[in-house]
Amino acid sequence: MADNMNHSSTEPAETIEPLRYLSKVEVAAIETELLRDYRFGQQQLIEIWGHACAIAITKAFPLTSLSKKQPTVLVVCGPDQNGSIGLVCARHLRIFEYEPTIYYPKRTPNTIHQDFTVQCEKMDIPFLSYLPTEVQLINDAYNLVIDAILGPETDHTDVKEPYAGILVTLKQVKIPIASVDMPSGWDVDKVTSDGINPDVLISLMAPKRCATSFTGKHYLAGRFLPYDIQKKYDLNLPEFPGTDCLIEL
C-alpha cells in the first residue's frame, strides 16, 4: 500500500497537486478578474485581506506570548494596496486588544486609503510622524513589526525614499517581523535575499513565487476565492480547517 502511495503520480485522480506559487502577472490577472468579473470591490478585498492578516498575527503572536508588558505592535504601511491592508490589519488588531501604532509616511489621495486611515484614527490608533533610525528604540518599544510596505504591484528595483531607508532600518531590528503578502524589497517572481527577512509571512490569495524558499512561519489567507478562479489558475489551495479564513502552510 505504501509503495502505491509513493507512486501515486501514475494515478492522476489520486494525486494531491502541489500548491501553486503565483507570478506578478498572475496576481494582477486574478485581482482584475475578481474586481471586473466577480464584482468584488477593492475596499472589500482589502478588508478581507487585512482581517485575515490580523488573525494570522494573533495565531503567530498570541497576546499571552508577548514579552513586553504592553501588547505593542508597529505597523509600517506603504503607499499602495499593501499599505491599506496594513491599516485594516491594525484596526482589527486594536479590536483584538493589541496596541498597534502605525507608521504611514506617504498618505495617498486615493479615497479608499483615506477611508481606512480615518477608521484607524477614529479607533485612537496612534500614527508616528517619523520612524526612529535608532533601531534599539524600535526594539524597546514594540513586540513585533508588521511589514505592509511593498506588495507584488511594486517595482522592487526602484524603491524610492522614504521606503529604501525604512527597509535599511527594518533589516537591523531584533524583534520579529511579519510581512504582508511578500517581504518588502523581494522580487515577487524569484527567490532573492534582498529586502527584509521576516519571521512570519502572510500570503494573500496564494503564495508568490518568491516565497518558495521561505523558511519561517507561513500563513495563507485565500479561502474567499471563488472555486472557478481556483480551478482556472490551478491554485490547488489546501483544505482550510473548520471555519478558519487562513491556514498555516
Protein Blocks (a to p, Z undefined) as FASTA:
>chain_A
ZZmmmmmmmmmklpccddddddfklmmmmmmmmmmmnopafklmmmmmmmmmmmmmmmmm
gfklpmbfblcddddddfblmlmmmmmmmmmmmmnopacddddfbacfbfklmmmmmmmm
mnopacdfbdcfblklmmmmpmbdcdffbcfkbcfklcccfklmmmmmmmmpmbdcddeh
iaghiafkbccfehjddfbdcdehiacfklmmpcbdcdddfklpcfklmmmnonopacde
hjbfbdcZZ
